[in-house]
């Protein structure tokens, strides 16, 4: 469902991504691990068009991004409605309540009315265990709660895949547990996910692991083979 | 050694020469000053009068310029020896005025195609808009029209004679102007395309006097003697003839200056109390002595000025905020050419004074466009637009700072949800930026509130202008008037400060924190 073919991203003569190819199948959980600066996050950001790349191609369903050219906005919008993203720093919208955050995608990206999307949004917050925090502003939520709202927010537009960019790195272990359990549930429900992480326990639960070093995939395979 | 001695000698000689002839510092305002004082203070009937007086007093004439309505204050503070600039005699100058040196009248000047044939035509006709009449702020013409015509005309005040004639000649927001006959004579002759004509006979005669400090009795006597001599010997009349100002009224000068001066109180009934031909037979109720201050009327005028101030502020600021926000968005998110244009706008507007922008909008723009389309921008509209255009530049910078302060992650999160850039800006970034810059923006509103006073240059009577008008008519009450005016400004801006604090608290709560 997601196919990355030989992509290169060069910046100031430095190759951040140096010919990366990988494939993600429907319902599969993929972990990207490796040392910092290896290009994991950059690869993730290229996949949903937040960054451009120098050459190669990325295909998501029927959409293809080509390297070396700026992406057209309609294409990007279509791509991002297919692939959601969860950030290390959550990036919740601070001027909105938890519920409004979850509804922001359906309302402003899909053009639904508040009434149309509110029941589904409530259900999503229930699903991530925040049924008591509908009207809380992000500033009044803990880090773990914020990240769970962010996951619910990305789910609200019903993406076929979700990219997680170090989702637990900004959280203390106790809060990370809350987030991990939500992610585990999603995986169990067959949600396609790509997870960039330093958390080996999390990586161990993936179907396939790619270890990235210096802009390349050093080795790939099931966790048992790849992770020592 | 020799050279130094020579220098010392020269300096002594210079100092000695200066001491030999004391100066006569006379105050005047050269702005639109023809035919009184013009051409760099080298020409004008008052320049020649000052030279004549200085000569008679054995002094050197030194013209000193200042704002016309503030000349008496400069005199009081000792910056001047006398004020010689078309100040008309009234009871308030009893203890400091010289004998009169000129008898003026008020002339009514209109465009040559105007329907106004005489003073009576100034009155509002049923079913027609009021006539707009321009006068110099604080002039006898202003008091005359206020007393005689009141609400029957739309009276507008300017600080500058030249622009008043200019607006009438261009039929721009003005039907007529009422000015002293010397100015009328000069500007009519200076108008090469003969667009100006007088309507009806000049009326309401008054006396130009020289003002001195009340304590300078000796100087006043010397000046009186010199003026009397100049009138007796015909010197003054020859000066007036040179400028085409020797009206038949001047025959009375000899008579007036031959009598005791100053006249006993009430000897000259103020012309407000004498009915004009058109008023004979009608009842003109309010024609009492006008100098006594009527505090309820004063307060009413100040409040109406304050009302205009509020009106200008609350109409222009929302426009400024809207335009400023669009400019900021263009600068931060727009394509390069648009961002460049917005940057140029901000720099040009911030880099030029509001006063000039208002002048351009009100006086020059209609004339520049005049060849293509006939536009006439009413003063209030020009004021609102001018303030909005000016403050938009400052608000643009506020909002730009706000937009740049929003973490990049906010935009990325919005895009990742599938929003277009436009939607992300509108729904996610702008609402946050607006909240962040609330304090500087409300601060600017208070600043704009006070900047509305600049609109007085385009004939708008707001609070500051109203204060100036009142203080010109009641100079003895300057401290009370100034305090009242300041109090009104404070009474209007302090609630805004409280409101700003409230807004700030409201949005600070539960909104800050992590992003």
Interface residues (C-beta under 8 A of the other chain):
Chain A: X48 X49 X50 X73 X76 X77 X80 X81 X84 X85 X87 X89 X90 X91 X92 X93 X94 X95 X104 X105 X108 X109 X110 X137 X138 X139 X140 X143 X146 X150 X153 X154 X157
Chain B: X407 X409 X410 X412 X413 X414 X415 X416 X417 X418 X419 X420 X421 X423 X424 X427 X428 X431 X432 X435 X510 X511 X512 X513 X514 X515
